[in-house]
Amino acid sequence: MIRITVNNETHEVASNTSLNQLVEHLQIESNGIAVAINDSIISQSLWSDTFLVPQDQVLIITATPGG
């Protein structure tokens, strides 16, 4: 297990967890969200190949319609 932070909340996940698996584990709809790790935005096409490491800071932002 490794410890990461998601939107300022500490989470423990398996050491081989991909970003895609994290989004699924958190039960977040993947359409309409942006994800950054350590202040770098990760393209959704790379989520399956991006693996989390200890102390990663993950930010998940949900787009809202309107404005």
Jmol script that loads the backbone (N, CA, C; Angstrom):
load data "model"
ATOM      1  N   MET A   1       0.839  -1.182   0.000  1.00  0.00           N
ATOM      2  CA  MET A   1       0.000   0.000   0.000  1.00  0.00           C
ATOM      3  C   MET A   1       0.886   1.249   0.000  1.00  0.00           C
ATOM      4  N   ILE A   2       0.389   2.264  -0.689  1.00  0.00           N
ATOM      5  CA  ILE A   2       1.061   3.567  -0.687  1.00  0.00           C
ATOM      6  C   ILE A   2       0.058   4.626  -0.267  1.00  0.00           C
ATOM      7  N   ARG A   3       0.564   5.723   0.227  1.00  0.00           N
ATOM      8  CA  ARG A   3      -0.297   6.819   0.667  1.00  0.00           C
ATOM      9  C   ARG A   3      -0.191   7.956  -0.355  1.00  0.00           C
ATOM     10  N   ILE A   4      -1.351   8.407  -0.822  1.00  0.00           N
ATOM     11  CA  ILE A   4      -1.431   9.532  -1.755  1.00  0.00           C
ATOM     12  C   ILE A   4      -2.462  10.516  -1.218  1.00  0.00           C
ATOM     13  N   THR A   5      -2.508  11.675  -1.821  1.00  0.00           N
ATOM     14  CA  THR A   5      -3.516  12.664  -1.462  1.00  0.00           C
ATOM     15  C   THR A   5      -4.373  12.945  -2.683  1.00  0.00           C
ATOM     16  N   VAL A   6      -5.698  12.867  -2.513  1.00  0.00           N
ATOM     17  CA  VAL A   6      -6.641  13.170  -3.584  1.00  0.00           C
ATOM     18  C   VAL A   6      -7.527  14.309  -3.099  1.00  0.00           C
ATOM     19  N   ASN A   7      -7.458  15.442  -3.791  1.00  0.00           N
ATOM     20  CA  ASN A   7      -8.246  16.618  -3.409  1.00  0.00           C
ATOM     21  C   ASN A   7      -8.134  16.899  -1.909  1.00  0.00           C
ATOM     22  N   ASN A   8      -6.897  16.905  -1.422  1.00  0.00           N
ATOM     23  CA  ASN A   8      -6.562  17.228  -0.033  1.00  0.00           C
ATOM     24  C   ASN A   8      -7.025  16.199   0.991  1.00  0.00           C
ATOM     25  N   GLU A   9      -7.365  14.980   0.544  1.00  0.00           N
ATOM     26  CA  GLU A   9      -7.724  13.893   1.453  1.00  0.00           C
ATOM     27  C   GLU A   9      -6.741  12.742   1.252  1.00  0.00           C
ATOM     28  N   THR A  10      -6.235  12.207   2.345  1.00  0.00           N
ATOM     29  CA  THR A  10      -5.283  11.099   2.269  1.00  0.00           C
ATOM     30  C   THR A  10      -6.001   9.797   1.952  1.00  0.00           C
ATOM     31  N   HIS A  11      -5.408   9.035   1.020  1.00  0.00           N
ATOM     32  CA  HIS A  11      -5.932   7.726   0.629  1.00  0.00           C
ATOM     33  C   HIS A  11      -4.782   6.736   0.594  1.00  0.00           C
ATOM     34  N   GLU A  12      -5.084   5.474   0.882  1.00  0.00           N
ATOM     35  CA  GLU A  12      -4.108   4.409   0.706  1.00  0.00           C
ATOM     36  C   GLU A  12      -4.587   3.522  -0.429  1.00  0.00           C
ATOM     37  N   VAL A  13      -3.680   3.257  -1.377  1.00  0.00           N
ATOM     38  CA  VAL A  13      -3.995   2.426  -2.534  1.00  0.00           C
ATOM     39  C   VAL A  13      -2.869   1.431  -2.736  1.00  0.00           C
ATOM     40  N   ALA A  14      -3.131   0.399  -3.521  1.00  0.00           N
ATOM     41  CA  ALA A  14      -2.106  -0.587  -3.841  1.00  0.00           C
ATOM     42  C   ALA A  14      -0.962   0.081  -4.594  1.00  0.00           C
ATOM     43  N   SER A  15       0.239  -0.443  -4.442  1.00  0.00           N
ATOM     44  CA  SER A  15       1.413   0.195  -5.025  1.00  0.00           C
ATOM     45  C   SER A  15       1.433   0.176  -6.546  1.00  0.00           C
ATOM     46  N   ASN A  16       0.638  -0.650  -7.169  1.00  0.00           N
ATOM     47  CA  ASN A  16       0.615  -0.711  -8.644  1.00  0.00           C
ATOM     48  C   ASN A  16      -0.676  -0.119  -9.207  1.00  0.00           C
ATOM     49  N   THR A  17      -1.250   0.850  -8.531  1.00  0.00           N
ATOM     50  CA  THR A  17      -2.518   1.442  -8.947  1.00  0.00           C
ATOM     51  C   THR A  17      -2.297   2.478 -10.045  1.00  0.00           C
ATOM     52  N   SER A  18      -3.049   2.318 -11.133  1.00  0.00           N
ATOM     53  CA  SER A  18      -2.992   3.310 -12.206  1.00  0.00           C
ATOM     54  C   SER A  18      -3.976   4.433 -11.902  1.00  0.00           C
ATOM     55  N   LEU A  19      -3.807   5.513 -12.608  1.00  0.00           N
ATOM     56  CA  LEU A  19      -4.725   6.642 -12.437  1.00  0.00           C
ATOM     57  C   LEU A  19      -6.139   6.236 -12.821  1.00  0.00           C
ATOM     58  N   ASN A  20      -6.266   5.442 -13.864  1.00  0.00           N
ATOM     59  CA  ASN A  20      -7.580   4.949 -14.288  1.00  0.00           C
ATOM     60  C   ASN A  20      -8.231   4.115 -13.176  1.00  0.00           C
ATOM     61  N   GLN A  21      -7.455   3.258 -12.543  1.00  0.00           N
ATOM     62  CA  GLN A  21      -7.979   2.437 -11.452  1.00  0.00           C
ATOM     63  C   GLN A  21      -8.393   3.294 -10.264  1.00  0.00           C
ATOM     64  N   LEU A  22      -7.644   4.355 -10.000  1.00  0.00           N
ATOM     65  CA  LEU A  22      -8.004   5.254  -8.907  1.00  0.00           C
ATOM     66  C   LEU A  22      -9.347   5.909  -9.157  1.00  0.00           C
ATOM     67  N   VAL A  23      -9.556   6.417 -10.362  1.00  0.00           N
ATOM     68  CA  VAL A  23     -10.826   7.066 -10.702  1.00  0.00           C
ATOM     69  C   VAL A  23     -11.978   6.072 -10.544  1.00  0.00           C
ATOM     70  N   GLU A  24     -11.779   4.844 -11.007  1.00  0.00           N
ATOM     71  CA  GLU A  24     -12.815   3.808 -10.848  1.00  0.00           C
ATOM     72  C   GLU A  24     -13.050   3.496  -9.376  1.00  0.00           C
ATOM     73  N   HIS A  25     -11.976   3.359  -8.604  1.00  0.00           N
ATOM     74  CA  HIS A  25     -12.085   3.037  -7.180  1.00  0.00           C
ATOM     75  C   HIS A  25     -12.860   4.122  -6.423  1.00  0.00           C
ATOM     76  N   LEU A  26     -12.635   5.365  -6.798  1.00  0.00           N
ATOM     77  CA  LEU A  26     -13.328   6.479  -6.143  1.00  0.00           C
ATOM     78  C   LEU A  26     -14.747   6.661  -6.673  1.00  0.00           C
ATOM     79  N   GLN A  27     -15.128   5.844  -7.650  1.00  0.00           N
ATOM     80  CA  GLN A  27     -16.464   5.865  -8.251  1.00  0.00           C
ATOM     81  C   GLN A  27     -16.796   7.237  -8.807  1.00  0.00           C
ATOM     82  N   ILE A  28     -15.839   7.787  -9.565  1.00  0.00           N
ATOM     83  CA  ILE A  28     -16.018   9.079 -10.209  1.00  0.00           C
ATOM     84  C   ILE A  28     -16.243   8.840 -11.689  1.00  0.00           C
ATOM     85  N   GLU A  29     -17.268   9.441 -12.243  1.00  0.00           N
ATOM     86  CA  GLU A  29     -17.535   9.353 -13.676  1.00  0.00           C
ATOM     87  C   GLU A  29     -16.374  10.017 -14.412  1.00  0.00           C
ATOM     88  N   SER A  30     -15.760   9.292 -15.346  1.00  0.00           N
ATOM     89  CA  SER A  30     -14.559   9.804 -16.005  1.00  0.00           C
ATOM     90  C   SER A  30     -14.843  10.854 -17.079  1.00  0.00           C
ATOM     91  N   ASN A  31     -16.086  10.935 -17.537  1.00  0.00           N
ATOM     92  CA  ASN A  31     -16.425  11.972 -18.519  1.00  0.00           C
ATOM     93  C   ASN A  31     -16.557  13.308 -17.820  1.00  0.00           C
ATOM     94  N   GLY A  32     -15.944  14.334 -18.386  1.00  0.00           N
ATOM     95  CA  GLY A  32     -16.091  15.673 -17.848  1.00  0.00           C
ATOM     96  C   GLY A  32     -15.209  15.989 -16.661  1.00  0.00           C
ATOM     97  N   ILE A  33     -14.128  15.210 -16.465  1.00  0.00           N
ATOM     98  CA  ILE A  33     -13.222  15.535 -15.377  1.00  0.00           C
ATOM     99  C   ILE A  33     -11.817  15.761 -15.932  1.00  0.00           C
ATOM    100  N   ALA A  34     -11.041  16.486 -15.183  1.00  0.00           N
ATOM    101  CA  ALA A  34      -9.622  16.676 -15.467  1.00  0.00           C
ATOM    102  C   ALA A  34      -8.858  16.187 -14.252  1.00  0.00           C
ATOM    103  N   VAL A  35      -7.706  15.554 -14.500  1.00  0.00           N
ATOM    104  CA  VAL A  35      -6.912  15.013 -13.405  1.00  0.00           C
ATOM    105  C   VAL A  35      -5.479  15.504 -13.536  1.00  0.00           C
ATOM    106  N   ALA A  36      -4.939  15.950 -12.420  1.00  0.00           N
ATOM    107  CA  ALA A  36      -3.542  16.362 -12.376  1.00  0.00           C
ATOM    108  C   ALA A  36      -2.838  15.592 -11.263  1.00  0.00           C
ATOM    109  N   ILE A  37      -1.591  15.253 -11.513  1.00  0.00           N
ATOM    110  CA  ILE A  37      -0.746  14.648 -10.492  1.00  0.00           C
ATOM    111  C   ILE A  37       0.430  15.586 -10.286  1.00  0.00           C
ATOM    112  N   ASN A  38       0.603  16.027  -9.051  1.00  0.00           N
ATOM    113  CA  ASN A  38       1.710  16.922  -8.714  1.00  0.00           C
ATOM    114  C   ASN A  38       1.762  18.123  -9.657  1.00  0.00           C
ATOM    115  N   ASP A  39       0.603  18.721  -9.884  1.00  0.00           N
ATOM    116  CA  ASP A  39       0.445  19.932 -10.695  1.00  0.00           C
ATOM    117  C   ASP A  39       0.643  19.732 -12.195  1.00  0.00           C
ATOM    118  N   SER A  40       0.690  18.488 -12.665  1.00  0.00           N
ATOM    119  CA  SER A  40       0.785  18.217 -14.104  1.00  0.00           C
ATOM    120  C   SER A  40      -0.489  17.520 -14.561  1.00  0.00           C
ATOM    121  N   ILE A  41      -1.185  18.134 -15.518  1.00  0.00           N
ATOM    122  CA  ILE A  41      -2.414  17.535 -16.032  1.00  0.00           C
ATOM    123  C   ILE A  41      -2.060  16.284 -16.833  1.00  0.00           C
ATOM    124  N   ILE A  42      -2.822  15.217 -16.596  1.00  0.00           N
ATOM    125  CA  ILE A  42      -2.596  13.948 -17.275  1.00  0.00           C
ATOM    126  C   ILE A  42      -3.740  13.728 -18.259  1.00  0.00           C
ATOM    127  N   SER A  43      -3.405  13.571 -19.523  1.00  0.00           N
ATOM    128  CA  SER A  43      -4.411  13.316 -20.553  1.00  0.00           C
ATOM    129  C   SER A  43      -5.119  11.995 -20.252  1.00  0.00           C
ATOM    130  N   GLN A  44      -6.434  11.967 -20.469  1.00  0.00           N
ATOM    131  CA  GLN A  44      -7.213  10.764 -20.169  1.00  0.00           C
ATOM    132  C   GLN A  44      -6.687   9.552 -20.926  1.00  0.00           C
ATOM    133  N   SER A  45      -6.115   9.749 -22.097  1.00  0.00           N
ATOM    134  CA  SER A  45      -5.576   8.623 -22.867  1.00  0.00           C
ATOM    135  C   SER A  45      -4.368   7.987 -22.181  1.00  0.00           C
ATOM    136  N   LEU A  46      -3.785   8.660 -21.194  1.00  0.00           N
ATOM    137  CA  LEU A  46      -2.614   8.136 -20.482  1.00  0.00           C
ATOM    138  C   LEU A  46      -2.934   7.584 -19.101  1.00  0.00           C
ATOM    139  N   TRP A  47      -4.177   7.671 -18.680  1.00  0.00           N
ATOM    140  CA  TRP A  47      -4.535   7.247 -17.329  1.00  0.00           C
ATOM    141  C   TRP A  47      -4.174   5.797 -17.045  1.00  0.00           C
ATOM    142  N   SER A  48      -4.385   4.897 -18.006  1.00  0.00           N
ATOM    143  CA  SER A  48      -4.104   3.472 -17.774  1.00  0.00           C
ATOM    144  C   SER A  48      -2.614   3.198 -17.650  1.00  0.00           C
ATOM    145  N   ASP A  49      -1.790   4.077 -18.214  1.00  0.00           N
ATOM    146  CA  ASP A  49      -0.342   3.879 -18.201  1.00  0.00           C
ATOM    147  C   ASP A  49       0.366   4.749 -17.175  1.00  0.00           C
ATOM    148  N   THR A  50      -0.402   5.492 -16.383  1.00  0.00           N
ATOM    149  CA  THR A  50       0.169   6.375 -15.362  1.00  0.00           C
ATOM    150  C   THR A  50      -0.069   5.748 -13.999  1.00  0.00           C
ATOM    151  N   PHE A  51       1.017   5.368 -13.338  1.00  0.00           N
ATOM    152  CA  PHE A  51       0.912   4.691 -12.056  1.00  0.00           C
ATOM    153  C   PHE A  51       1.290   5.633 -10.920  1.00  0.00           C
ATOM    154  N   LEU A  52       0.551   5.508  -9.841  1.00  0.00           N
ATOM    155  CA  LEU A  52       0.744   6.369  -8.687  1.00  0.00           C
ATOM    156  C   LEU A  52       1.949   5.910  -7.872  1.00  0.00           C
ATOM    157  N   VAL A  53       2.627   6.887  -7.274  1.00  0.00           N
ATOM    158  CA  VAL A  53       3.758   6.599  -6.400  1.00  0.00           C
ATOM    159  C   VAL A  53       3.490   7.271  -5.054  1.00  0.00           C
ATOM    160  N   PRO A  54       4.189   6.818  -4.002  1.00  0.00           N
ATOM    161  CA  PRO A  54       3.945   7.392  -2.681  1.00  0.00           C
ATOM    162  C   PRO A  54       4.070   8.912  -2.686  1.00  0.00           C
ATOM    163  N   GLN A  55       3.176   9.534  -1.947  1.00  0.00           N
ATOM    164  CA  GLN A  55       3.129  10.983  -1.748  1.00  0.00           C
ATOM    165  C   GLN A  55       2.624  11.777  -2.952  1.00  0.00           C
ATOM    166  N   ASP A  56       2.126  11.102  -3.994  1.00  0.00           N
ATOM    167  CA  ASP A  56       1.536  11.833  -5.122  1.00  0.00           C
ATOM    168  C   ASP A  56       0.397  12.708  -4.626  1.00  0.00           C
ATOM    169  N   GLN A  57       0.288  13.886  -5.209  1.00  0.00           N
ATOM    170  CA  GLN A  57      -0.798  14.820  -4.939  1.00  0.00           C
ATOM    171  C   GLN A  57      -1.703  14.811  -6.167  1.00  0.00           C
ATOM    172  N   VAL A  58      -2.888  14.226  -6.033  1.00  0.00           N
ATOM    173  CA  VAL A  58      -3.817  14.103  -7.153  1.00  0.00           C
ATOM    174  C   VAL A  58      -4.926  15.131  -6.980  1.00  0.00           C
ATOM    175  N   LEU A  59      -5.219  15.843  -8.058  1.00  0.00           N
ATOM    176  CA  LEU A  59      -6.308  16.802  -8.057  1.00  0.00           C
ATOM    177  C   LEU A  59      -7.286  16.387  -9.133  1.00  0.00           C
ATOM    178  N   ILE A  60      -8.539  16.184  -8.757  1.00  0.00           N
ATOM    179  CA  ILE A  60      -9.591  15.805  -9.701  1.00  0.00           C
ATOM    180  C   ILE A  60     -10.607  16.942  -9.741  1.00  0.00           C
ATOM    181  N   ILE A  61     -10.805  17.484 -10.925  1.00  0.00           N
ATOM    182  CA  ILE A  61     -11.719  18.614 -11.123  1.00  0.00           C
ATOM    183  C   ILE A  61     -12.840  18.177 -12.045  1.00  0.00           C
ATOM    184  N   THR A  62     -14.081  18.431 -11.627  1.00  0.00           N
ATOM    185  CA  THR A  62     -15.243  18.101 -12.413  1.00  0.00           C
ATOM    186  C   THR A  62     -15.749  19.353 -13.126  1.00  0.00           C
ATOM    187  N   ALA A  63     -15.946  19.212 -14.437  1.00  0.00           N
ATOM    188  CA  ALA A  63     -16.491  20.326 -15.213  1.00  0.00           C
ATOM    189  C   ALA A  63     -17.968  20.487 -14.887  1.00  0.00           C
ATOM    190  N   THR A  64     -18.405  21.721 -14.778  1.00  0.00           N
ATOM    191  CA  THR A  64     -19.818  21.986 -14.535  1.00  0.00           C
ATOM    192  C   THR A  64     -20.360  22.814 -15.694  1.00  0.00           C
ATOM    193  N   PRO A  65     -21.515  22.422 -16.205  1.00  0.00           N
ATOM    194  CA  PRO A  65     -22.088  23.181 -17.316  1.00  0.00           C
ATOM    195  C   PRO A  65     -22.603  24.546 -16.856  1.00  0.00           C
ATOM    196  N   GLY A  66     -22.705  25.430 -17.804  1.00  0.00           N
ATOM    197  CA  GLY A  66     -23.199  26.771 -17.488  1.00  0.00           C
ATOM    198  C   GLY A  66     -22.048  27.713 -17.233  1.00  0.00           C
ATOM    199  N   GLY A  67     -22.318  28.749 -16.554  1.00  0.00           N
ATOM    200  CA  GLY A  67     -21.207  29.650 -16.284  1.00  0.00           C
ATOM    201  C   GLY A  67     -21.688  30.971 -15.938  1.00  0.00           C
TER     202      GLY A  67
END
end "model"
wireframe off; spacefill off
backbone 0.3
color backbone group
